[in-house]
Amino acid sequence: MCTARSAQRGVTLIELTIAIAIIAIAAVSVLQVYSLTAGRSADPLQTRQSLAIAESLLDEILSQPFTINDLDGGADAMGPEAGESRGSATTPFDHVDDYNGYSITGIVGADGTPVAGLTNYTSSVSEQWQALDNIGATEGLLVTVTVTPPGGAPVSISGFRARTAP
């Protein structure tokens, strides 16, 4: 007794080849996007770290006094007085404009302690007299902090400080 032809099961060789090709193309596309993303994943981290360093240093600078006479005596002058340094325990920077020209490779805290993992970052500070509305050109200071990560683009931020009474 012959029965009707039974239903065919499985896939043909052509169908299998096409399915494998489609899966391979999809996998290659996904891996290329993943590779591009993974290769650039450190860039935003370096930029954010540079911005955090710059903000911290700018906050430190702008929190210093800015009076006509320097706190350790004598007339105010742009840049540190003789013997002053940022991390010194005896003669630290004590005025906003002491930071003018400050530059360092390897980020350190205000006390001079190196910050782990930031040895290849550089930072620099420039200051210039700046008028703003009713504040005269010799009464205002524009402070710009620039931080450059290793192999990355520099990040600069600025802040303004007006002179206060002595």
C-alpha positions as CSV (number, residue, x, y, z in Angstrom):
1,M,0.0,0.0,0.0
2,C,1.4,3.3,-1.1
3,T,0.7,6.3,1.0
4,A,0.7,9.8,-0.1
5,R,4.1,11.4,0.1
6,S,4.9,12.4,3.7
7,A,5.5,16.1,4.5
8,Q,9.1,17.2,4.0
9,R,11.0,18.3,7.1
10,G,14.2,20.3,7.6
11,V,15.9,22.8,5.3
12,T,17.6,22.7,2.0
13,L,21.3,23.4,1.6
14,I,20.5,26.7,-0.1
15,E,18.2,27.9,2.7
16,L,20.9,26.9,5.3
17,T,23.6,28.8,3.3
18,I,21.5,32.0,3.1
19,A,20.7,31.8,6.8
20,I,24.4,31.5,7.8
21,A,25.3,34.4,5.5
22,I,22.6,36.7,7.0
23,I,23.8,35.8,10.6
24,A,27.4,36.4,9.7
25,I,26.7,39.8,8.2
26,A,24.7,40.8,11.3
27,A,27.4,39.6,13.6
28,V,30.1,41.5,11.7
29,S,28.0,44.7,11.8
30,V,27.4,44.4,15.6
31,L,31.1,43.7,16.3
32,Q,32.2,46.7,14.2
33,V,29.9,49.0,16.2
34,Y,31.1,47.4,19.5
35,S,34.8,47.8,18.5
36,L,34.3,51.5,17.6
37,T,32.5,52.2,20.9
38,A,35.0,50.3,23.0
39,G,37.9,52.0,21.3
40,R,36.6,55.5,22.2
41,S,35.2,54.7,25.6
42,A,38.1,56.3,27.4
43,D,37.8,59.7,25.6
44,P,34.7,60.9,27.6
45,L,36.4,59.7,30.8
46,Q,39.5,61.8,30.2
47,T,37.4,64.8,29.3
48,R,35.3,64.5,32.4
49,Q,38.4,64.0,34.6
50,S,40.0,67.0,33.0
51,L,36.9,69.1,33.7
52,A,36.8,67.9,37.3
53,I,40.5,68.8,37.8
54,A,40.0,72.3,36.3
55,E,36.9,73.0,38.4
56,S,38.7,71.9,41.5
57,L,41.7,74.1,40.8
58,L,39.5,77.1,39.8
59,D,37.5,76.8,43.0
60,E,40.7,76.7,45.0
61,I,42.0,79.8,43.3
62,L,38.8,81.8,43.5
63,S,38.4,81.0,47.2
64,Q,41.7,82.9,48.0
65,P,41.6,86.6,49.1
66,F,41.9,89.3,46.5
67,T,42.8,92.5,48.2
68,I,45.0,95.5,47.3
69,N,47.8,94.4,49.6
70,D,49.0,90.8,49.7
71,L,48.3,89.0,52.9
72,D,52.0,88.6,53.8
73,G,52.6,92.3,53.4
74,G,53.7,94.5,50.5
75,A,52.0,95.6,47.4
76,D,50.0,93.1,45.4
77,A,51.7,91.8,42.3
78,M,50.7,89.3,39.6
79,G,52.3,85.9,40.3
80,P,53.7,84.5,43.6
81,E,55.9,86.4,45.8
82,A,59.5,85.2,46.3
83,G,59.5,81.8,48.1
84,E,55.8,81.1,47.7
85,S,54.6,77.8,46.2
86,R,51.2,76.1,46.1
87,G,52.0,73.1,48.3
88,S,54.3,74.9,50.8
89,A,53.5,74.4,54.5
90,T,55.2,77.7,55.4
91,T,54.7,80.1,52.5
92,P,51.7,78.8,50.4
93,F,49.9,80.8,47.8
94,D,47.8,83.2,49.8
95,H,46.2,85.4,47.2
96,V,44.2,84.9,44.0
97,D,46.9,86.3,41.7
98,D,49.7,84.2,43.2
99,Y,48.5,81.4,40.8
100,N,49.3,83.4,37.7
101,G,51.7,81.3,35.6
102,Y,51.2,78.2,37.8
103,S,51.8,75.0,35.8
104,I,52.4,71.4,36.7
105,T,52.5,67.9,35.2
106,G,51.0,65.3,37.5
107,I,48.0,66.6,39.5
108,V,48.6,67.3,43.1
109,G,46.3,68.4,45.9
110,A,46.6,71.9,47.5
111,D,48.9,70.4,50.1
112,G,51.3,69.0,47.4
113,T,50.1,65.4,47.7
114,P,50.1,63.6,44.3
115,V,46.7,62.3,43.1
116,A,47.0,58.7,42.1
117,G,46.2,58.0,38.4
118,L,46.6,61.6,37.3
119,T,50.4,61.7,36.8
120,N,50.2,62.3,33.1
121,Y,47.7,65.2,33.2
122,T,49.0,68.7,33.0
123,S,47.4,71.9,34.3
124,S,48.2,75.6,33.9
125,V,46.7,78.8,35.1
126,S,46.7,82.2,33.4
127,E,45.2,85.4,34.9
128,Q,44.6,88.8,33.4
129,W,43.1,92.0,34.5
130,Q,39.5,92.3,33.3
131,A,36.9,95.0,33.6
132,L,33.3,93.9,34.1
133,D,30.3,96.2,34.3
134,N,31.0,98.6,37.2
135,I,34.3,96.9,38.1
136,G,37.4,98.6,36.7
137,A,40.1,96.9,34.8
138,T,42.5,96.9,37.8
139,E,39.8,95.6,40.1
140,G,38.7,92.5,38.3
141,L,40.7,89.3,37.4
142,L,39.8,86.7,34.8
143,V,41.3,83.4,35.8
144,T,41.6,80.6,33.2
145,V,42.6,77.0,34.1
146,T,43.6,74.6,31.4
147,V,44.0,70.9,32.0
148,T,45.3,68.5,29.3
149,P,44.8,64.8,29.6
150,P,47.5,62.4,28.2
151,G,47.0,62.3,24.5
152,G,43.8,64.3,24.7
153,A,42.4,67.7,23.9
154,P,42.8,70.5,26.5
155,V,39.9,71.6,28.6
156,S,39.8,75.2,29.7
157,I,37.4,77.0,32.1
158,S,37.4,80.5,33.4
159,G,36.2,82.4,36.4
160,F,36.0,86.1,37.4
161,R,37.0,87.5,40.7
162,A,36.5,91.1,41.9
163,R,38.9,92.8,44.3
164,T,37.6,93.2,47.9
165,A,38.5,95.8,50.5
166,P,41.7,95.0,52.5
